[in-house]
Amino acid sequence: MNRPPDAGEILQGTLDLLILRTLIRGPAHGYTIAHSIEQTSEKALEVEQGSLYPALHRLEDRGLVASEWGVSENNRRAKFYRLTPNGKKELAAATNRWRRMTRAIALILGESNG
């Protein structure tokens, strides 16, 4: 069934920024990353596994995150992801790009920040 995009759906490219920002707090496995994004956004953003894991693999391929296997809080084997130094640099750059873009959109919509 086709449905219009929901305001809570994550724009392409934005998910990488959200993952990197979540990992600034420290290593985490996929479920924790998704849950953190959902909770931090006051449940406005829901990250599906079908989007999360390809994004994590893409970030790992780009050297922005690294991973290692460990044991989760419920005693299950899980892959934990952590931010690399290049990931921290990309997070800063992506955050600046996001802020410039949202400011530009706000200006177009007639909103004033000052």
Protein Blocks (a to p, Z undefined) as FASTA:
>chain_A
ZZdddfkbccehjlmmmmmmmmmnopcdfklmmmmmmmmnnomaccdfklmmmmmmmmmm
nopaccdddddfkopacddddddfklmmmmmmmmmmmmmmmmmmmmmnopafZZ
